[in-house]
Amino acid sequence: MSEDISPAMEGWEYRPDKVTARKIKGRNAKDKIQMRIELGLLQMEAEGRPDGKRPYGKESLLDYHLSRLEQYKTSHGTTRGFKLNKSDCEKLYEEAVQYYHRYLSLFSLKDYPGVIRDTDRNLRAHNLVLRYAADERYKTAFSRYIPYIIMMNTKAKASISLEKKDYEKALKQTKLGMERIDDFFQSLDQSD
């Protein structure tokens, strides 16, 4: 078997002006998402963690750290004192990038429920870092992505409503998304 990926990309050109993605069946008969990039492609699992790994036996690092947080709360009676160190934050960021690539691909495939699932998940990861990162630099780094994630989440929700021709609901969802972004920026102003 050749390791050359050229046949997989034949007839599937990279477009710098848009996200190009497709859904395929993997060798294990599970759905995979492929995103065309300039020098090749990214292949991701359609469900669970995009790289298919299960860190510490959990679906994701986020799930692992959320279970750590719960254990801490159970043993200390509070979450005060729980911290994510530099390595935790960096690995959560790397994992969030995987989900980012997948939700961009899913949006281009019009799989809006998948976009909602992955953006909700990334919002939980970013909020965990904002609340518990030991180093303020990670809080700042993660916070800059939150408005974008909310926007993609909102676009997916509104797109579902538009497909159903429920224009009023799509407008409400858009306004709610804009309010969420505004609330986020106001919370930053109050914390300064």
C-alpha positions in Angstrom: 0.0 0.0 0.0 1.4 3.4 -1.0 1.5 6.2 1.6 1.0 8.8 -1.1 -2.2 10.7 -0.4 -2.4 12.2 -3.9 -5.2 9.8 -5.0 -7.4 10.9 -2.1 -7.1 14.5 -3.3 -7.5 13.9 -7.0 -10.3 16.1 -8.4 -10.7 17.8 -5.0 -8.9 21.1 -5.3 -8.0 23.4 -2.4 -9.9 26.7 -2.4 -8.3 29.5 -0.4 -11.6 31.4 -0.4 -13.7 28.8 1.4 -13.6 25.8 3.6 -13.8 22.6 1.5 -14.8 19.5 3.3 -16.4 16.1 2.7 -17.7 13.2 4.7 -16.4 9.7 3.9 -16.6 6.2 5.4 -13.3 5.1 7.1 -11.9 1.6 7.0 -13.8 0.9 10.3 -17.0 1.9 8.5 -17.3 5.0 10.7 -17.9 8.4 9.3 -14.9 10.6 8.9 -14.7 14.3 8.0 -12.0 15.5 5.7 -11.0 19.1 5.3 -8.9 20.1 2.2 -6.0 22.3 3.1 -3.3 23.8 0.8 -0.8 21.0 1.2 -3.1 18.0 1.7 -6.0 17.3 4.0 -7.0 16.9 7.6 -9.0 13.8 8.5 -11.2 13.8 11.6 -13.6 11.5 13.4 -17.2 12.7 12.9 -18.0 11.9 16.5 -16.1 12.2 19.8 -12.6 13.8 19.8 -11.6 14.6 16.2 -8.3 12.6 16.4 -10.1 9.6 17.8 -8.0 9.5 21.0 -9.4 9.1 24.5 -7.1 10.8 26.9 -7.2 9.3 30.4 -10.0 7.1 29.2 -12.3 10.1 28.7 -13.9 11.3 25.5 -11.7 14.4 25.6 -9.3 16.4 27.8 -12.1 18.7 28.6 -14.1 15.8 30.0 -11.0 14.7 32.0 -10.5 18.2 33.5 -14.2 18.5 34.3 -14.1 15.2 36.2 -10.9 16.4 38.0 -12.9 19.6 38.9 -15.8 17.5 40.3 -13.4 15.3 42.3 -11.7 18.4 43.7 -15.1 19.9 44.6 -16.2 16.6 46.3 -13.1 16.4 48.4 -12.7 20.1 49.2 -16.4 21.2 49.3 -15.6 24.0 46.9 -13.9 24.7 43.6 -11.8 27.5 45.1 -8.1 26.5 44.8 -8.6 24.3 41.7 -6.1 25.4 39.0 -5.2 24.4 35.4 -1.4 24.6 34.9 0.4 25.7 31.8 0.5 22.2 30.3 -3.2 21.7 31.0 -4.1 25.0 29.2 -1.8 24.3 26.3 -3.3 20.8 25.8 -6.8 22.1 26.1 -6.0 24.7 23.4 -4.6 22.0 21.1 -7.7 20.0 21.6 -9.9 23.0 20.9 -8.2 23.6 17.6 -9.1 20.1 16.5 -12.8 20.8 17.3 -12.5 24.1 15.5 -11.3 22.4 12.3 -14.2 20.0 12.6 -16.9 22.6 13.2 -15.7 24.7 10.3 -15.8 21.5 8.1 -19.3 20.6 9.4 -20.6 24.1 8.7 -19.4 23.8 5.1 -21.3 20.5 4.9 -24.4 22.1 6.5 -24.2 19.7 9.5 -25.5 22.4 11.8 -26.3 20.1 14.8 -22.6 19.0 14.7 -21.5 22.6 14.6 -23.6 23.4 17.6 -22.3 20.3 19.5 -18.6 21.3 18.8 -19.0 25.0 19.4 -20.9 24.3 22.7 -18.0 22.0 23.7 -15.3 24.6 22.8 -17.2 27.3 24.8 -17.2 25.0 27.8 -13.4 24.5 27.4 -12.7 28.2 27.0 -14.9 29.0 30.0 -13.0 26.4 32.1 -9.7 28.0 31.2 -11.1 31.5 31.9 -12.2 30.4 35.3 -9.4 28.1 36.5 -6.1 28.9 34.6 -3.3 29.6 37.0 -1.7 32.0 34.6 -3.6 35.1 33.4 -1.9 34.9 30.0 -4.0 31.8 29.2 -7.2 33.5 30.2 -6.4 36.3 27.9 -5.4 34.0 25.0 -8.5 31.9 25.3 -10.9 34.8 25.8 -10.2 36.3 22.4 -11.8 33.3 20.6 -15.1 33.3 22.5 -16.9 35.9 20.4 -16.0 33.9 17.2 -17.2 30.6 18.8 -20.5 32.2 19.8 -20.9 33.6 16.3 -20.4 30.2 14.7 -22.8 28.6 17.2 -25.4 31.3 16.4 -25.0 30.9 12.7 -25.6 27.2 13.0 -28.7 27.6 15.1 -30.1 30.3 12.7 -29.3 28.1 9.7 -31.4 25.3 11.1 -34.3 27.7 11.5 -33.8 29.1 8.0 -33.8 25.6 6.5 -37.2 25.2 8.2 -38.3 28.6 6.9 -38.8 29.8 10.4 -37.5 33.3 9.8 -38.7 34.7 13.0 -36.9 32.1 15.1 -33.7 32.7 13.0 -33.9 36.4 13.7 -34.4 35.7 17.4 -31.4 33.4 17.5 -29.3 35.9 15.7 -30.2 38.7 18.2 -29.6 36.3 21.1 -26.1 35.5 19.7 -25.3 39.2 19.4 -26.5 39.7 23.0 -24.2 36.9 24.2 -21.3 38.4 22.4 -22.1 41.9 23.9 -22.5 40.3 27.4 -19.1 38.7 27.0 -17.4 42.0 26.2 -19.3 43.7 29.0 -18.0 41.0 31.4 -14.4 41.8 30.3 -15.0 45.5 31.0 -16.2 44.8 34.5 -13.3 42.5 35.3 -10.8 45.3 34.5 
